[in-house]
């Protein structure tokens, strides 16, 4: 008699309807969020005119993610993932509503938007592991990379249409109108999410070993990744890329505003082109499914993304900024989608909440130093040095120009060049290149491949 399996066999996902509903809700929600973030960024710049103000907005949001990720991962594996996603959306809506009411009262201040950034970061932190782990249970593994492309498509489409839409609507609708649109799109996302059925994952051996006290489970994701050298190497590469790419993420908007005399339309257009780059990358990945060796998609995407940021940093006209802004999200979509597919195939579904949350924490914790350094370095060191009579004007002015915004461009270029070197080193690492061979797929991925 054949012995019974110690754990029940997982149900193979076959119906993409629930994934499409979940994805459509995210498209709506992210569009409203993108418009609100652009509006708050512009409002903060109008109040202070300093890159540090914008850097702190990102710092508070990501800092919250870093602190709360282990907690979010435990909850994503302990409770119903659909309920966690709904609660996160409701919390985000409450944050936007609070901003709207404070603004209408005429008392909105810089510290209010910092608090809002903390709250929004917290709710996004709880959303991410539940959302990512749910996708694994909704689709066969052969579609993981395509799903990653569609997820990136939703994110980048919001960056494409959100900023220019906000820029166009602000003169007539005002900041209160942008906040109202955000609330409407959040409501659409919640309604679609209510119609989605998210299965409960089967218990794996790793899932059984992960059970214990809350704090034991909170550190499980660290233990899981650090026990697997290939995943740790992959995560180390992404952490380095996030640190270096963080300079471009933080400084792109203030650099363009400084170089154009605070021209919001130019900034909105460049952000739109960046969004179109992400859309193109997402569509390509969704239709193509990525390279057979997913790690090649990650590595090529990293190199091209860093090259795009380098072009952005040394550019001195809207056309060149648009070119660099296009290729960064185009390539990073391929990199992220390929990376996500690797993790979805290798990590058991019932512990993906904990592992994915910690994975995100490791990747994003390196962006915090970039956010703390980017603004002060730009405002107090590089910008003064690249004024027409500054100390660096005669040595690197030929490369990035001089005047407002040139110092920020140089910082972006330096970080991107280092990123290219790290990407090349990763190509030479057998541990990174062979990550798909050195780790087995989990049973659900093997059955649905």
N, C-alpha and C positions, 0 to 999 in steps of 0.2 A: 504494500500500500504506500502510495506517494505521500510523504509528510506534508502537512499544511504549511503554507508560507507564514512566517512569523508576523508579517504585517499585510493588511489587505492591499490588493493590487489597485493602482489608481485608475480612475475612469478616464479614457482617452477623450479629449475635447474634440468635437466635430462641428459645432454650430458657431459661425462667426458673428451671428446677429448681436449677441450681448456685447462682444468686443466693439462692434461698430457703434452701438448705442453709447457705450462708455466713452469711446473716442470722440463721438460727436458732441457729447456734453463737455468734454475737455476743450474742444475747439471753441465753443461758445464762451466758456469760463475764462480761458486764457486770453481771448480777444479783449474782454472787458478789463481784465487785470493789466494787460499791456497798456491800454489806454490810460488807466489810472496811474501806473508807474511813470509813464511819460509825463503826464500832467504834474505829478508831484515832483519829478526831477526838474521840470521847467520852473515850477513855483519856487523850489528851493534855490535854484540858480538865480532867479530874479531877486530873491531876498538877500543873498550873500555874495553872489558872483565868484564863489570859490569852489575849486575842484574837491576840496576836503569835505564840503557839505554833501556832495553827491557820493563820495567814497564812503562816508559814514552811513548813508542809507543802505548801501549794499553790505557794509560791515555788520550792521545790526541785524539784518535779515539772515545773513549766512551764519553769523555768530550764534543766533538762536538755533539754526539748523544743527550746527556742530554740537551744541549742548544737549539738545533734545532727541537727537537721532536714535540713540540706544533705547530710550523710552518708547519712541514711536515704533521701533522694530518689534519690541516685545508685544505691544498692543496689537500690531498688525497680525501676529501669529496667534495671539490668545483669543481675540474677539472677532466677531464677524467683520470681514474686510469692507463689505459694502456699507455697513453702519458707520465704520470709521471714516470712510470717504465722505459720507453725507454729513457727519458731524464736522468734519474739516471745512467743507463748503459753507455750512451754516456759520461757523466761526469767522471765516473770511468775509462773509456778508455782513456780519455784525461789526467787523472792523471798518469796512467801507462806509456803513451807515453812520458810525460814530464820526468819521472824518467829515461826512456830509453835514451832519448836525453842527459840528464845531465850526465848520467853514461858514455855514449860513448864519451862525451867531456872530460872526465877525471876529472870532478870537483864535483863529488858527495860527499856530506858531511853529517854528522849526522843530521844537522838541516833540510836538504832537505827531509830526510825520515820522520821527525816529521811533516813537512808541508804536505807531502803526506798522512800521517796518518789522519791529520785533514780533508783533502779533501775527502779521501776515506770514513771516518766516516760520513761526510756530505751527500754524495750521497747514502750511505747505509741507512741513516736515512730517506731520502725521499722515498727510495725503500720499506722499511719494511711495513708501514701502507697501502700503495697502494696494495702491494702484498698480505698481510694477509686479507685485506678486500675483495679483488677480489676473493679469494678462497671461501669465504662464498657464493658468488653469482654463483659459477661454479658447486657446488656439493650439493646434499641433505644433511641435517643435520646428518643423520645416518652415513655418511662417513667423518664427520669432524675429528674424532680421527684418522681414517686411513690416511686422508690427512696430519694431523699433523705428523704421522709416516713417510710419504713419504718426507715431507719437512725436517724433521730431518735426514732422510736417505740421502738426497742430501747434507746436511751440513756436516754430519759425513763421508760420502764417500769421500768428498773433503779432509777432514783431514786424511783419511786413505791413499789415493793415492797421495795427493799433496806433503807432506813433503818428503817421500822416493823418489818420482819421481824427486823432485827438488835436493835432495842430490845426486842422481845418475847422473843427467844431468849437474849439476854445473861444474864438472871438465872439461867437453867437450864443453857444450853450453855456460857456463859462465852466469853471471847475465843478460846480454843482451838477451840471449836465453830464459831465464825464463820470462822476460818482454814480449817478442814477443809471447810466448805461451799464456800469459794472454790476450793479445790483440786479439788473434785468438778466444779464447773461449768466450770472450765478444761479438765478432761479431756473433758467432753462437747463443748466447742467444738473441741478438736483432733480428736476422732473424726469430727465432721461435716465439718471442713475437709479431712480426708483423702479424703473422697468427692467433693470438688469438683474440676472441671476448669477451670482458669483459662487461657484461650488466650494465646498470645504475640502481642503487637501487631505489625502490619506496620510497616516502617520508613518514616517520612515524611521530607520534606525537612528539617524542623526537627530531627528525630531524627538525621539524618545529620550536620547541622551541629553538633549538640551533642556528638558523639563526640570524645574526646581524652583528655588526662590526667585523673586523678581530680579534681584541684582545678579544672580547666577545667569539668568536668561539675558540680562542686559549686556553682559560681557561675552556671551556665547559667540556673537558675530565676529568679535576680535579673535577668539580662539580658533574659530572655523577658518578664517582667512590666513592666520599666521601658521596654521598647521599645513597649509597647502602652498608650497613655495611658488608654484606657477601663478596662482591667483595673487599672491603677495607681490610678485614681480610686476604683474599687470597693473595692480593697484598703485604701486610705487611710481610707475610711468605716468599714470593718469594724475596722480597727486602733483608731480612735478609740472606737468603740462597745465594743470589748473592754476598753479601758482604763477607761472609765467604768462599764461593767457589772461590772468586776472588784471594785469596792467592795461591791456587793451580794452577789456570789458569796462573797467572803471574810468579810463581816461579818454575813450573815444568821444563820448558826448561833450565833455568840457573842452576837449581839444578842438572839435569842430566849431563849437560855439565861440571859443576864443579867436579862432582864425577867421571867422566870418562876421564878427561883431554881433554875436548873439542872434544869428539868423535861425529862427526855429524851423522855418520851412526847409532850409538846406539840411539841417540835422534830421528832420523828419524824412526827407527824401533819401538820405544816406541810410538811415535805419530801415527804410522800406526796401532798398536794394539789398541790404543784408538779409532782410526777411525773405525776399525772392530767392536769394542764394540758398537759404535753408529750405524753402519750398522745393526748389529744383533738386536739392540733395535728397530730401524726403521722398519726393516722387520717384526719383531714380532708384532709391533703395526699396521702396514699396513695390515697384514694378519688377525690378531685377532680382531682388532678394539678397544682393550683396555677393561678394566672392565666395567661392566654395570654402576657402580657408578664411574664416571670419577674422582671424588675427591680422591678415593682410589688409583687410578693410580698415581695421583700427590703426595700423601703422602708417599706411598711405594717407589716411585721413588726417592723422596728426601732423605729418610733414607738410601737407598742402595747407592746412589751417594755419600753421605757424608762418608759412610763406605769405599767406594772405595778410596776416597781422603786420608782417614786416613792410609790405607795400603800403598798408594803411599808415604806419608810423612815419615813413619817409615822404609820403604824399603831401602835396601842397596845393591841391585843387580838388573841387568836389568830384571830378571824374576819377581821379586816382583813389580818393577815399572810397568811392563807390566800388571800384574794382577790388580793393583789398577787403572791403566790408562784405562783398559778395562771396569771395572764395573761402573766407573763414567759416561761416555757417554751412556753406555747401559741403566742405570737407569734414567739418566736425560732426555733421549729421551722419555721414558714412562711418566715422570713427565710433560715435556713440551707439549707433544702431548695431554695429558689428560687435562691440563690446558687450552691450546688453544681451545679445543673443548668446554669447559665450556663457555669461553668468546664469542666464535662464536655463541653459542646458546642463550646466554642471552642478548647480546648487539645488538640493532637494526642495520641492515646493512648500513643504510645511515649515521650513526654516528660512525661507527667502525674505520674509519680513525683517527678521533680525539681521540676517547677513547683508541684505540690500541697504538697510538703514546705516549699518556700520560702514559699509563700502562707500556710501555717500559721505558719511562723516569724515572718513580718511581722505577722500578726494577733495572735499571742500575746506577742510581745516587749513590747508595750505593757501587757500585764497585769502584768509584773514590777514596774514602778514602783508600780502600784496595790497589789500585794501587800506591797511594802516600806513603803508609806505608810499603808495602811489600819490595820494593827495599832498602830503607834506613835501615829498621830494619834488613834485611838480611846482607847487606854489612857492616854496622857499629856496630851492636849489636850482633846478633845471630851467625853470622859466626865467629867472633873473639872469642866468648864465647865457641864455640864448636871445636876449634882447640885442638890438643892433650893436651896442657897445659892451656886451657881456663878455665874460671870460672865455666862453666856448664859441663865440660867434665866428672867430677867425679859423677855428679848427674843424668844426663839424657843421658850420652854417651852410656850406655848399651842399650838404646831404639833406638836411631837414629844414633849411631856411632859418630865418630869424624873426623875432617879434612874437606877439601873443600866440600861444599854442605850440611853438616850435619845441620848447622843452618837453612838453608832454609827448610830442611825436617821437623825440629821441628816446624817451623811456620805453615807449611801446616797441620801437625798433630794436633796442638792446635786448629786451626780454624775449622778443620773437626770435632773434638770432640764436640766443642760448637754447630756446625751445627746439630749433632745427637741429642743433648739435645733439641734444638729448634724444630726439627722435631717431637720428642716425645711429646712436649708440644702441638703442633698443633693437634696431634691425640686426645688429651683430650679436644680440643675446639669444642663445639657444633656449633659455628658460622661457623667454617671452614668445619666441617664434613657435615653440612646440607646446604651448599651453593646451591646445585642443587634443593633443595626443597623450599628454602625461596625465590627464584627468578623465575619468569615465563620465559619460552622460548619466543622469539619473533615470530610473525606470520609465517614468512618464515620457521623457524626451526620446528614449530609445523606442518605445512602442509607437509614438506618433510621428516619428521621423519619416 
